[in-house]
Amino acid sequence: KPYVHIPNTYCRYYDYGGDGPCENGRSFNDVWQQCEDDGPEQCMGVMWNSCEGPTSDITVNGAWKLMTAGHEVGDANNPTATCGGKDQALGHWDAFVRKT
């Protein structure tokens, strides 16, 4: 896999053009490809919410946010300056971070 999965974590994301709601959800692979196309200097990963099941379910369409490059990510229990943990993700978002 080209990413590291970090459950229940919420990071800064693109100011525009980098997110979409459940209502017109996209496939995870489409969103991941957009991140890949933008390159590692712009996109460091995808925040994902499957909307209907576990947030980690990337086999269904979902809501998504493209993570701005350059974060220290941490995890649910160890938030950083730019990535909130469980208190910000609230169980709604998982981060899939590009492997470097």
Secondary structure, DSSP 8 states (H G I E B T S, - for coil): --EEEESS-EE-B-SSSSEE-STT-B-HHHHHHHHHHH-TTTEEEEEEE-SSS-TT--SS-BEEEEEESS----BTTB--SSEE-HHHHTTS-EEEEE--
